[in-house]
Amino acid sequence: MNPYLQQLYNIAQKPVRHIIGLMSGTSLDGLDVALCALRGAGPNTQVELLQFSTVPYDAALKAEIRQVFAKREIDFQHLCLLHPKIGILHGQMINACLAEWGISAAEVDLVASHGQTVYHAPKTQHGLADYGNTTLQIGDGDHVARTTGIITLADFRMRHIAAGGEGAPLAVYGDYFVLGKAGEDRILLNMGGISNFTYLPGDLDASKVFTTDTGPGNTLLDAITRQFYPHLDYDKDGKIALSGQTNVALLEALKAHPFFDAPFPKTTGPEVFNLGYLKAAQEKTNTLHLGAPDLLCTLVQFSADTIVAGIKRAIGTQPFAFFLSGGGAHNPALIGAIRAQFPGASFQSTDVLGVPGDAKEAVLFAILANEAVAGGYTSFGDRHKVPSVVMGKICWPG
C-alpha cells in the first residue's frame, strides 16, 4: 500500500485533525492562512481557529496575476508558468507561517488549498451551447504538497461543477456545518470582490439552506480606487465614498444587467463586473465626468442594492440575524447602505461566532478538506446547482 494512503487513513481516524485552510480572493490582497483544529464531520463538525495570518502579495506578483486575471485573451505561456510558481509560493508562505507560529509541518495533518482564481465562466455567462460551467484556479496543489511536505487537498471547485454546480459559492457547506443556530434564521453575508450569502434556517433543515452570488462586492470599488489613487489598494473605511453623492442615473444603468434578473442560484465575477462595464454605463448616462467620491458613492449603493435585492428576492424579508465577512465588512459606507434597507435586523461580524470574518473563507476550505477525509454524505436536497458533494483532489508530498 502507498504509505500516504495509510497516513490519510490514520488522519481520518483521529479525534482531532489539524488542517491549514488557504484562501486568496479576487482582490489579490494576499494569501489567508488558517490553522484549524477540527473534530467530527458533517453537521457534527466543530472547528477551532488556532492561528491565522494574511501573507500579502507584493506589487510584482499582483501585476503578474493581473496579466491573466479575468481576461479572455492572455499570454498562455505566462498562465502555465504561474500555475506552479504560485503553488510553490503558497507552500513557502505556509512554511513561513509555521515558523512564525512555532509549529512543525509534522504537526499539521492536511493543507486545503483553494488556489488563485483567474477566470470564472458559468454557462449562464459564456452562453456557449456545447460547453458547461467552468472555473480556473492556479497554484498547483502538488507543488504546495512538495514544498510543505504535507498532504494537500486542492481544486475543490471543479468537483462541485462535475456534480452539477457552478463551482461557487462553496460557503454553504461550511456555513451549514458550523454556523447555524436552532431557532434563529441567519444570513451569512460575505462581501469579497463578489458578494454572496448563505441562508441558514432556524430549523436547521439542510434542504432549505440556500446560497448564491448577488453581484459585485468590492471589485469595482477597489478598481476605481486604484485608478484614481494609484497608491491605494482600496477606499479604507469607505471614507472617499462617504464624501460623495449617488448618481441615480448611473446607478440605474449599472443595475440593468441581465444577471440581476437571472434565476437563483447563480454566480458571477470580475469577468462581467469590471471597469469596462462601468465605463459603458457611464457613457450611456453621460457621467464620464464624475470624480472618485461620486463614483465610489454610487458603486457602494450599487453593491448594497443588489445584495439587498438578491436576499429579498430569494429568501424574503423575515427577521434575519446578519453575520458579515470579507473585506466589505470593514466598509462602513457599504454596511450602512445595506443596514438601511433591513431596519431592525442585527448586523455582526462572524467573529462573534468564533470564526473571524477575515479568516472565514480559509477556515471554510479547512472544513471542506475535513469533510473529504473524515466526512460522509450530507443531503442538501435535490436542488439545481447545489449538489450534495464532497470536494477536493488529493496531492501527495512524496
ZAZA-393724 format. One record per residue (C-alpha): residue in one letter; x negated, y, z. Coordinates in steps of 0.2 Angstrom, whole numbers, plus 2048, in hexadecimal, padded with zeros to 3 digits. Each point is the difference from the previous one (the first is absolute). Layout:
<res=A, c1=X, c2=Y, c3=Z>
...
END
This chain:
<res=M, c1=800, c2=800, c3=800>
<res=N, c1=7FA, c2=812, c3=7FC>
<res=P, c1=7FB, c2=806, c3=812>
<res=Y, c1=809, c2=810, c3=7FD>
<res=L, c1=810, c2=7F7, c3=7FE>
<res=Q, c1=7FD, c2=7F8, c3=811>
<res=Q, c1=7FB, c2=811, c3=807>
<res=L, c1=811, c2=808, c3=7F9>
<res=Y, c1=809, c2=7F1, c3=807>
<res=N, c1=7F8, c2=804, c3=811>
<res=I, c1=804, c2=812, c3=7FF>
<res=A, c1=813, c2=7FC, c3=7FC>
<res=Q, c1=800, c2=7F6, c3=811>
<res=K, c1=7F9, c2=80D, c3=80B>
<res=P, c1=80C, c2=809, c3=80C>
<res=V, c1=7F8, c2=811, c3=7FC>
<res=R, c1=7F9, c2=804, c3=7EF>
<res=H, c1=7F5, c2=80F, c3=7FE>
<res=I, c1=803, c2=808, c3=7EE>
<res=I, c1=7F9, c2=810, c3=7F8>
<res=G, c1=80D, c2=808, c3=7F5>
<res=L, c1=7FA, c2=80C, c3=7F3>
<res=M, c1=80A, c2=80E, c3=7F7>
<res=S, c1=7FA, c2=80D, c3=7F3>
<res=G, c1=80F, c2=80A, c3=7F9>
<res=T, c1=803, c2=80B, c3=7F1>
<res=S, c1=7FA, c2=80F, c3=809>
<res=L, c1=7EE, c2=7F9, c3=7FF>
<res=D, c1=7FC, c2=807, c3=811>
<res=G, c1=7F6, c2=7F0, c3=805>
<res=L, c1=801, c2=7EF, c3=807>
<res=D, c1=80B, c2=7FC, c3=80F>
<res=V, c1=7F9, c2=7F2, c3=80A>
<res=A, c1=80B, c2=7F8, c3=80E>
<res=L, c1=7FA, c2=7F2, c3=80B>
<res=C, c1=810, c2=7F8, c3=807>
<res=A, c1=803, c2=7F1, c3=80C>
<res=L, c1=80F, c2=7F6, c3=7FA>
<res=R, c1=80A, c2=7F3, c3=809>
<res=G, c1=80E, c2=7F6, c3=7F9>
<res=A, c1=807, c2=802, c3=7EE>
<res=G, c1=810, c2=806, c3=7F7>
<res=P, c1=80D, c2=808, c3=80C>
<res=N, c1=7F6, c2=7FA, c3=80F>
<res=T, c1=7F0, c2=80A, c3=7FA>
<res=Q, c1=7F8, c2=80B, c3=80D>
<res=V, c1=7F2, c2=80C, c3=7FB>
<res=E, c1=7F4, c2=80A, c3=80A>
<res=L, c1=7F5, c2=80D, c3=7F8>
<res=L, c1=7EF, c2=7FE, c3=807>
<res=Q, c1=7F5, c2=80C, c3=7F6>
<res=F, c1=804, c2=80C, c3=7F2>
<res=S, c1=7F5, c2=80B, c3=7F5>
<res=T, c1=802, c2=809, c3=7EF>
<res=V, c1=7F0, c2=800, c3=7F6>
<res=P, c1=801, c2=80F, c3=7F4>
<res=Y, c1=7FC, c2=7FE, c3=7EE>
<res=D, c1=7F3, c2=80C, c3=7FA>
<res=A, c1=803, c2=80D, c3=7F2>
<res=A, c1=7F6, c2=7F5, c3=7F4>
<res=L, c1=80A, c2=7F1, c3=803>
<res=K, c1=811, c2=809, c3=7FF>
<res=A, c1=7FA, c2=807, c3=7EF>
<res=E, c1=7FC, c2=7EF, c3=7FA>
<res=I, c1=811, c2=7F9, c3=805>
<res=R, c1=809, c2=80E, c3=7F8>
<res=Q, c1=7F9, c2=7FC, c3=7F0>
<res=V, c1=80B, c2=7F1, c3=7FF>
<res=F, c1=80D, c2=804, c3=80C>
<res=A, c1=812, c2=801, c3=7FA>
<res=K, c1=7FA, c2=802, c3=7EE>
<res=R, c1=806, c2=7F6, c3=7F0>
<res=E, c1=7F0, c2=803, c3=7F7>
<res=I, c1=7EF, c2=7FD, c3=809>
<res=D, c1=7EF, c2=7FA, c3=7FE>
<res=F, c1=803, c2=7EE, c3=802>
<res=Q, c1=7EE, c2=7FC, c3=804>
<res=H, c1=800, c2=80C, c3=80E>
<res=L, c1=810, c2=7F8, c3=808>
<res=C, c1=7F7, c2=7EF, c3=7FF>
<res=L, c1=7F1, c2=807, c3=808>
<res=L, c1=80A, c2=808, c3=80E>
<res=H, c1=809, c2=7F0, c3=805>
<res=P, c1=7F1, c2=7F7, c3=808>
<res=K, c1=7F8, c2=810, c3=805>
<res=I, c1=80F, c2=805, c3=80B>
<res=G, c1=801, c2=7EF, c3=807>
<res=I, c1=7EE, c2=800, c3=806>
<res=L, c1=802, c2=812, c3=806>
<res=H, c1=810, c2=7FB, c3=80A>
<res=G, c1=7F6, c2=7F1, c3=807>
<res=Q, c1=7F2, c2=80C, c3=805>
<res=M, c1=80C, c2=80C, c3=808>
<res=I, c1=807, c2=7F1, c3=80B>
<res=N, c1=7EF, c2=7FC, c3=805>
<res=A, c1=7FC, c2=811, c3=805>
<res=C, c1=811, c2=801, c3=80A>
<res=L, c1=7FB, c2=7EF, c3=809>
<res=A, c1=7EF, c2=807, c3=805>
<res=E, c1=808, c2=810, c3=807>
<res=W, c1=80D, c2=7F6, c3=80A>
<res=G, c1=7F3, c2=7F4, c3=806>
<res=I, c1=808, c2=7F1, c3=7F8>
<res=S, c1=7F8, c2=7F2, c3=7F6>
<res=A, c1=807, c2=7F9, c3=7F0>
<res=A, c1=802, c2=7EF, c3=809>
<res=E, c1=80D, c2=807, c3=80B>
<res=V, c1=80B, c2=805, c3=7F2>
<res=D, c1=80B, c2=7F2, c3=7F8>
<res=L, c1=806, c2=808, c3=7F0>
<res=V, c1=7FF, c2=810, c3=7F6>
<res=A, c1=810, c2=805, c3=7F7>
<res=S, c1=7FB, c2=80B, c3=7F1>
<res=H, c1=80C, c2=80B, c3=7F7>
<res=G, c1=7F4, c2=807, c3=7F4>
<res=Q, c1=802, c2=811, c3=7F7>
<res=T, c1=80F, c2=802, c3=7F5>
<res=V, c1=7FB, c2=808, c3=7EF>
<res=Y, c1=810, c2=7FC, c3=7F6>
<res=H, c1=812, c2=7FB, c3=804>
<res=A, c1=80C, c2=7FC, c3=7F2>
<res=P, c1=811, c2=7F8, c3=804>
<res=K, c1=80A, c2=7FB, c3=7F1>
<res=T, c1=80C, c2=80E, c3=804>
<res=Q, c1=7F2, c2=80C, c3=7FD>
<res=H, c1=7F7, c2=7F9, c3=7F1>
<res=G, c1=810, c2=7FA, c3=7F7>
<res=L, c1=7F8, c2=7F3, c3=7F6>
<res=A, c1=80C, c2=7F2, c3=7FD>
<res=D, c1=7F3, c2=7F2, c3=7FE>
<res=Y, c1=7F7, c2=804, c3=810>
<res=G, c1=804, c2=7FF, c3=813>
<res=N, c1=7FB, c2=80A, c3=80F>
<res=T, c1=7EE, c2=802, c3=804>
<res=T, c1=7F4, c2=80A, c3=80B>
<res=L, c1=7ED, c2=800, c3=801>
<res=Q, c1=7F5, c2=802, c3=810>
<res=I, c1=7ED, c2=800, c3=7FE>
<res=G, c1=7F3, c2=7FB, c3=80D>
<res=D, c1=7FD, c2=7EE, c3=7FD>
<res=G, c1=804, c2=7F5, c3=810>
<res=D, c1=7F2, c2=7F4, c3=7FC>
<res=H, c1=7F4, c2=80E, c3=802>
<res=V, c1=808, c2=805, c3=810>
<res=A, c1=7FE, c2=7EE, c3=807>
<res=R, c1=7EE, c2=7FE, c3=7FA>
<res=T, c1=7FB, c2=811, c3=807>
<res=T, c1=808, c2=7FD, c3=811>
<res=G, c1=7FE, c2=7EE, c3=802>
<res=I, c1=813, c2=7FF, c3=805>
<res=I, c1=80E, c2=7F6, c3=7F7>
<res=T, c1=80A, c2=80D, c3=7F6>
<res=L, c1=811, c2=801, c3=7FA>
<res=A, c1=803, c2=80C, c3=7F2>
<res=D, c1=80B, c2=804, c3=7F1>
<res=F, c1=810, c2=800, c3=80A>
<res=R, c1=80B, c2=809, c3=7F4>
<res=M, c1=7FF, c2=7F5, c3=7F1>
<res=R, c1=808, c2=7F1, c3=80A>
<res=H, c1=80E, c2=80C, c3=804>
<res=I, c1=802, c2=803, c3=7ED>
<res=A, c1=7FF, c2=7EE, c3=7FB>
<res=A, c1=80E, c2=7FD, c3=80C>
<res=G, c1=80B, c2=80D, c3=7F8>
<res=G, c1=7FC, c2=810, c3=809>
<res=E, c1=7F7, c2=810, c3=7F9>
<res=G, c1=7F1, c2=7FE, c3=80C>
<res=A, c1=806, c2=80D, c3=80B>
<res=P, c1=805, c2=806, c3=80D>
<res=L, c1=7F9, c2=7F2, c3=80B>
<res=A, c1=803, c2=809, c3=810>
<res=V, c1=810, c2=7F7, c3=803>
<res=Y, c1=7F8, c2=7EF, c3=805>
<res=G, c1=7F5, c2=807, c3=80D>
<res=D, c1=80D, c2=80D, c3=806>
<res=Y, c1=80D, c2=7F2, c3=802>
<res=F, c1=7F5, c2=7F5, c3=80A>
<res=V, c1=7F9, c2=80C, c3=80D>
<res=L, c1=80A, c2=811, c3=7FF>
<res=G, c1=812, c2=7FC, c3=801>
<res=K, c1=80B, c2=802, c3=810>
<res=A, c1=810, c2=7F8, c3=805>
<res=G, c1=80E, c2=80D, c3=801>
<res=E, c1=7F7, c2=80E, c3=7F7>
<res=D, c1=801, c2=803, c3=7ED>
<res=R, c1=7EF, c2=806, c3=7FB>
<res=I, c1=7F8, c2=809, c3=7F1>
<res=L, c1=7ED, c2=7FD, c3=7FE>
<res=L, c1=7FC, c2=80E, c3=7F4>
<res=N, c1=7EE, c2=800, c3=7F9>
<res=M, c1=7FB, c2=80F, c3=7F6>
<res=G, c1=7F0, c2=7FD, c3=7F7>
<res=G, c1=7FC, c2=805, c3=7EE>
<res=I, c1=811, c2=7F8, c3=7FD>
<res=S, c1=80E, c2=7FF, c3=80D>
<res=N, c1=809, c2=7F0, c3=805>
<res=F, c1=80B, c2=7FB, c3=80E>
<res=T, c1=805, c2=7F0, c3=809>
<res=Y, c1=811, c2=7FE, c3=808>
<res=L, c1=801, c2=7F5, c3=80F>
<res=P, c1=811, c2=7FC, c3=806>
<res=G, c1=804, c2=7FF, c3=812>
<res=D, c1=807, c2=7EF, c3=7FE>
<res=L, c1=7EF, c2=7FA, c3=7FA>
<res=D, c1=807, c2=7F7, c3=7F1>
<res=A, c1=7F2, c2=7FD, c3=7F4>
<res=S, c1=80C, c2=800, c3=7F1>
<res=K, c1=806, c2=812, c3=804>
<res=V, c1=7EE, c2=806, c3=801>
<res=F, c1=7FD, c2=80C, c3=7F1>
<res=T, c1=7F1, c2=809, c3=7F9>
<res=T, c1=7FD, c2=80B, c3=7F1>
<res=D, c1=7F5, c2=80E, c3=7F9>
<res=T, c1=809, c2=811, c3=800>
<res=G, c1=7F4, c2=80A, c3=7F5>
<res=P, c1=7F2, c2=80C, c3=804>
<res=G, c1=7F9, c2=802, c3=811>
<res=N, c1=7EF, c2=80A, c3=800>
<res=T, c1=7FA, c2=7FC, c3=7EE>
<res=L, c1=805, c2=810, c3=7F8>
<res=L, c1=7FD, c2=80A, c3=810>
<res=D, c1=7EE, c2=7FA, c3=801>
<res=A, c1=7FD, c2=802, c3=7ED>
<res=I, c1=806, c2=813, c3=800>
<res=T, c1=7F6, c2=803, c3=810>
<res=R, c1=7F0, c2=7FA, c3=7F7>
<res=Q, c1=804, c2=80A, c3=7F1>
<res=F, c1=802, c2=810, c3=808>
<res=Y, c1=7F4, c2=7FD, c3=80F>
<res=P, c1=7F2, c2=7F5, c3=7F9>
<res=H, c1=7F8, c2=7FF, c3=812>
<res=L, c1=810, c2=7F9, c3=807>
<res=D, c1=806, c2=7EE, c3=7FF>
<res=Y, c1=812, c2=804, c3=806>
<res=D, c1=80A, c2=80E, c3=808>
<res=K, c1=7FC, c2=7FD, c3=812>
<res=D, c1=810, c2=802, c3=80B>
<res=G, c1=809, c2=806, c3=7F1>
<res=K, c1=7FB, c2=811, c3=804>
<res=I, c1=7FF, c2=806, c3=7EE>
<res=A, c1=811, c2=7F8, c3=7FC>
<res=L, c1=808, c2=809, c3=80F>
<res=S, c1=7FA, c2=811, c3=7FA>
<res=G, c1=809, c2=7FE, c3=7EF>
<res=Q, c1=812, c2=7FF, c3=7FA>
<res=T, c1=809, c2=7F2, c3=7F6>
<res=N, c1=803, c2=803, c3=7EE>
<res=V, c1=812, c2=7F9, c3=7FE>
<res=A, c1=7FF, c2=7FE, c3=7ED>
<res=L, c1=7EF, c2=7F7, c3=800>
<res=L, c1=806, c2=7F5, c3=80E>
<res=E, c1=810, c2=7FB, c3=7F6>
<res=A, c1=7F5, c2=7FC, c3=7F1>
<res=L, c1=7F4, c2=7F5, c3=80A>
<res=K, c1=80F, c2=7F6, c3=807>
<res=A, c1=807, c2=7FD, c3=7EF>
<res=H, c1=7F5, c2=7F1, c3=7FC>
<res=P, c1=809, c2=7F0, c3=7FD>
<res=F, c1=7F7, c2=7F6, c3=80D>
<res=F, c1=80B, c2=809, c3=80D>
<res=D, c1=810, c2=7F9, c3=7F9>
<res=A, c1=7F8, c2=7EE, c3=7FD>
<res=P, c1=807, c2=7F2, c3=80B>
<res=F, c1=7F8, c2=7FB, c3=810>
<res=P, c1=7F4, c2=7F9, c3=804>
<res=K, c1=7F3, c2=808, c3=7F5>
<res=T, c1=7EE, c2=805, c3=800>
<res=T, c1=7F6, c2=80E, c3=7F8>
<res=G, c1=7EF, c2=809, c3=800>
<res=P, c1=7F5, c2=80E, c3=7FB>
<res=E, c1=801, c2=7F9, c3=7EE>
<res=V, c1=811, c2=808, c3=800>
<res=F, c1=7FF, c2=80E, c3=80D>
<res=N, c1=7F0, c2=80A, c3=7FB>
<res=L, c1=7FB, c2=811, c3=7FB>
<res=G, c1=805, c2=7FD, c3=7EF>
<res=Y, c1=812, c2=7FD, c3=806>
<res=L, c1=7FF, c2=810, c3=80A>
<res=K, c1=7FA, c2=80A, c3=7F2>
<res=A, c1=80E, c2=7FA, c3=7F4>
<res=A, c1=80D, c2=805, c3=80E>
<res=Q, c1=7F8, c2=811, c3=801>
<res=E, c1=800, c2=803, c3=7EE>
<res=K, c1=812, c2=7FB, c3=7FF>
<res=T, c1=804, c2=80D, c3=80E>
<res=N, c1=7F4, c2=80D, c3=7FB>
<res=T, c1=7F7, c2=7FF, c3=811>
<res=L, c1=7EE, c2=7FE, c3=7FA>
<res=H, c1=7FC, c2=810, c3=809>
<res=L, c1=804, c2=7F9, c3=811>
<res=G, c1=7F2, c2=801, c3=80D>
<res=A, c1=7FA, c2=7F2, c3=80C>
<res=P, c1=80B, c2=805, c3=80F>
<res=D, c1=811, c2=800, c3=7F5>
<res=L, c1=7FA, c2=7F0, c3=7F7>
<res=L, c1=7FC, c2=7F7, c3=810>
<res=C, c1=810, c2=806, c3=808>
<res=T, c1=80A, c2=7F9, c3=7F2>
<res=L, c1=7F7, c2=7F0, c3=7FF>
<res=V, c1=802, c2=7FD, c3=813>
<res=Q, c1=813, c2=802, c3=7FD>
<res=F, c1=7FF, c2=7F5, c3=7F1>
<res=S, c1=7F8, c2=7F2, c3=80A>
<res=A, c1=80C, c2=803, c3=80F>
<res=D, c1=810, c2=800, c3=7F5>
<res=T, c1=7FC, c2=7F1, c3=7F7>
<res=I, c1=7FC, c2=7F6, c3=810>
<res=V, c1=810, c2=806, c3=808>
<res=A, c1=80A, c2=7FC, c3=7F0>
<res=G, c1=7F8, c2=7EF, c3=7FF>
<res=I, c1=804, c2=7FB, c3=812>
<res=K, c1=812, c2=807, c3=7FF>
<res=R, c1=804, c2=7F8, c3=7F0>
<res=A, c1=7F9, c2=7EF, c3=805>
<res=I, c1=804, c2=7FE, c3=812>
<res=G, c1=80C, c2=80E, c3=804>
<res=T, c1=800, c2=80D, c3=80E>
<res=Q, c1=803, c2=7F6, c3=810>
<res=P, c1=7F6, c2=805, c3=80F>
<res=F, c1=7EE, c2=7FB, c3=7FD>
<res=A, c1=7F0, c2=801, c3=80A>
<res=F, c1=7F2, c2=805, c3=7F4>
<res=F, c1=7EE, c2=7FA, c3=803>
<res=L, c1=7F3, c2=809, c3=7F5>
<res=S, c1=7F0, c2=7FB, c3=7F8>
<res=G, c1=7F4, c2=805, c3=7F2>
<res=G, c1=7F8, c2=811, c3=7FD>
<res=G, c1=811, c2=809, c3=7FE>
<res=A, c1=803, c2=7FC, c3=813>
<res=H, c1=7F3, c2=80E, c3=803>
<res=N, c1=809, c2=80D, c3=7F5>
<res=P, c1=80C, c2=80A, c3=80B>
<res=A, c1=807, c2=808, c3=7F0>
<res=L, c1=805, c2=7EF, c3=7F9>
<res=I, c1=806, c2=7F9, c3=810>
<res=G, c1=80A, c2=810, c3=804>
<res=A, c1=809, c2=7FF, c3=7EE>
<res=I, c1=805, c2=7EE, c3=803>
<res=R, c1=805, c2=803, c3=812>
<res=A, c1=80C, c2=80E, c3=7FB>
<res=Q, c1=80A, c2=7F4, c3=7F5>
<res=F, c1=802, c2=7F3, c3=80E>
<res=P, c1=806, c2=80A, c3=80F>
<res=G, c1=800, c2=7F7, c3=810>
<res=A, c1=7F5, c2=7F2, c3=7FB>
<res=S, c1=7F0, c2=7FD, c3=809>
<res=F, c1=7EF, c2=801, c3=7F8>
<res=Q, c1=7F0, c2=7F8, c3=807>
<res=S, c1=7F0, c2=7F9, c3=7FA>
<res=T, c1=7FE, c2=7EE, c3=7FF>
<res=D, c1=7F3, c2=803, c3=80E>
<res=V, c1=80D, c2=7FE, c3=80D>
<res=L, c1=803, c2=7EE, c3=7FA>
<res=G, c1=7EE, c2=7FB, c3=802>
<res=V, c1=7FB, c2=802, c3=7EE>
<res=P, c1=7F8, c2=811, c3=7FD>
<res=G, c1=807, c2=808, c3=7F0>
<res=D, c1=7EF, c2=802, c3=7F8>
<res=A, c1=7FC, c2=7EE, c3=803>
<res=K, c1=811, c2=7F9, c3=7FB>
<res=E, c1=7FD, c2=7FA, c3=7EF>
<res=A, c1=7EF, c2=7F8, c3=804>
<res=V, c1=808, c2=7F7, c3=80F>
<res=L, c1=80E, c2=7FA, c3=7F3>
<res=F, c1=7F3, c2=7F7, c3=7F6>
<res=A, c1=7F9, c2=7F8, c3=80F>
<res=I, c1=812, c2=7FA, c3=804>
<res=L, c1=802, c2=7F9, c3=7EE>
<res=A, c1=7EF, c2=7F7, c3=801>
<res=N, c1=806, c2=7F8, c3=811>
<res=E, c1=810, c2=7FB, c3=7F8>
<res=A, c1=7F7, c2=7F8, c3=7F1>
<res=V, c1=7F5, c2=7F5, c3=80C>
<res=A, c1=80B, c2=7FD, c3=80F>
<res=G, c1=812, c2=804, c3=7FA>
<res=G, c1=80E, c2=7F8, c3=7F7>
<res=Y, c1=80F, c2=804, c3=7F6>
<res=T, c1=80B, c2=80F, c3=806>
<res=S, c1=80F, c2=803, c3=7F5>
<res=F, c1=804, c2=812, c3=7FC>
<res=G, c1=80F, c2=7FB, c3=7F6>
<res=D, c1=802, c2=7FD, c3=7EE>
<res=R, c1=7FE, c2=811, c3=7FA>
<res=H, c1=7F9, c2=808, c3=7F0>
<res=K, c1=7EE, c2=806, c3=802>
<res=V, c1=7FE, c2=7FB, c3=812>
<res=P, c1=7F9, c2=7EE, c3=800>
<res=S, c1=7FE, c2=7F5, c3=80F>
<res=V, c1=7EE, c2=7FD, c3=7FD>
<res=V, c1=7EF, c2=7FD, c3=808>
<res=M, c1=7F2, c2=80B, c3=7F8>
<res=G, c1=7ED, c2=800, c3=7FE>
<res=K, c1=7F3, c2=7F7, c3=7F7>
<res=I, c1=7F2, c2=7F7, c3=80A>
<res=C, c1=7EE, c2=805, c3=7FC>
<res=W, c1=7F2, c2=7F6, c3=808>
<res=P, c1=7F0, c2=809, c3=807>
<res=G, c1=7F4, c2=7F1, c3=7FB>
END
